[in-house]
Every structure is written in C-alpha cells, then in structure tokens.
Amino acid sequence: MSSTGTAPAGKRRERGGAWLTLLAWIVGILFVLPVVWMVLTSLHSEADAATNPPSVLAPLTLEGYREFFGGGASPWPPLLNSLTASVLSTALVLLLAFPAAYALSIRPVKKWTDVLFFFLSTKMLPVVAGLLPLYLFAQNARLLDNIWLLVVFYTSMNLPIAVWMMRSFLSEVPVEMLEAASMDGANLSRTLRSVIAPVVMPGIAATALICFIFSWNELLFARVLTATVAETAPVFLTSFVTSQGLFLAQLCAAAFVVSLPVLVAGFAAQDKLVQGLSLGSVK
C-alpha cells in the first residue's frame, strides 16, 4: 500500500519538475529574444530596419557595423574609457569591500547593523538629487571631462552593494579555518589573502562581475560630467539619435558591440557567478 502511494507522488514530482523546466525555458527565451532581435536588426539595412512591421526576412548586410567602426566619430576612445573606468573602479571596490566585509561578518565591529544600514541608506537617495552638487564640485575642482572622476564615482556607487554581497559570502567561512590560521601564526593580511580569499573566490568573482556591469552600463554620471575626452560607450550610443532621425540599424550594431564585453564576461564567469550567488544564500 505504501509503494502504491509512493508511485503517484513520484509521478507528480516528475510532472512538477517538467513544468518548472518548461517555465524556465520560456522565461529564458523571453529574456534572450530582445538581444536576438537587436542582433538581427543590426544586420539589416537602414531602410529594412525602419519598416513597420520590421522585415525579418530582409537581406542581411554588415552596413551598420561598417558605419559604426568607419563612420565620422571613432568608437574606440569611448570603449577604452568605459573599460578603464569599469576595471579600475571594480578593482578599487574589491580592495575596499573585502576588509570591510570581514569587519562586518567574521570579526564584527560594534553596532555592525548600524554600519550596514548606513551603507544601504546611501542607495536610497535618487542619483538625480545629488547630481547638481557633484557637478558643481567637479566644475570647481576642474575635473569635468576627466575619466578619473568617473572612477571615483563608480567606486562609491558600487561599494555599498559590494560590501553587502561580500559580507554574506564571508559569513559562510568556517570559523575553524580562521582558528587554524591563527594557531599557525598568520597575521590578518595573510589570513585574508591566503585563507579567506580562496574560499570565497566565487563570491568575489560574482561581486566583481556585478560591479563591472553596473559601471559599464552607467549613463547619467557620464552624460553630465563628460564631454569628448572622457566620453564613455553608453554616452556614445546617444549620438545615433540625431535631428535627422534614428539610425536604427547603426544603433543596434553599436548597442551589440557595446554589450559584447559584458556578455562575454558574464558567459565566461557564469559558473563562478552561480557558485557565488548560491554561496551567500540563506539556508
């Protein structure tokens, strides 16, 4: 009688798993479909891309990419500016967030919950509300159109998120490992570098990837505080919206090229990202 009751339950679980798998595929396709549509539009001519409804079976061409790379304004300086600001700010965020997360998780300071709330409260203020003071500061300090100003702003923008994420990862480190390192005579810097960092490396990779994506995609600061020298890739994309109209094929080609570093980084680090996000999950 028990075996008879177990069989229907197992079948129900299998059907539930199949429905969940189907739902996951549908959600995944819905997320990927706009990217596929953008790539397909970038391979059409401007006339075919501007048709309504869009002509899916139109002839394919690389005209949009030739215009993007060989047009009037070179895309390489904005791309290099975005890469510089994103990589340097991500590195600074990790250097600052790692010891801060250690002090808030493994060796918690007094009133560490107040410290975490302070970090979180910095994200509650709308960016637009602080844009004018930041602009006036940059203007008076003669730092407008300076890539190093964006590095500082991106670091401060991503630091609260990184501290929260890395704290959840560091809280999973076994205390026995720290006690063993202390008995072996390892100081704090050696413990952080040789004991804790290898254990939470998936979490560090996940934090770095998210900070890199946020910095790479940031538009508001870069649009207001830069002009030509420190122009980033998202700002460069806005140049395709002109008084003559929207060059849709060129815009899609540019958007795909600008999105490619993030897509490649996410695909290359997907295993570390999944491990890192599951490492700090609530059990």
Secondary structure, DSSP 4 states (H G I P E B T S, - for coil): -HHHHHHHHHHHHHHHHHHHHHHHHHHHHHHHHHHHHHHHHHTS-HHHHTSSS--TTSPP-SHHHHHHHHSSS-SHHHHHHHHHHHHHHHHHHHHHHHHHHHHHHTSPPTTHHHHHHHHHHTTTS-GGGGHHHHHHHHHHTT-TT-HHHHHHHHHHHHHHHHHHHHHHHHTTS-HHHHHHHHHTT--HHHIIIIIIHHHTHHHHHHHHHHHHHHHHH--HHHHHH-SSSS--HHHHHGGGEETTEE-HHHHHHHHHHHHHHHHHHHHHTHHHHHHHHHHT---
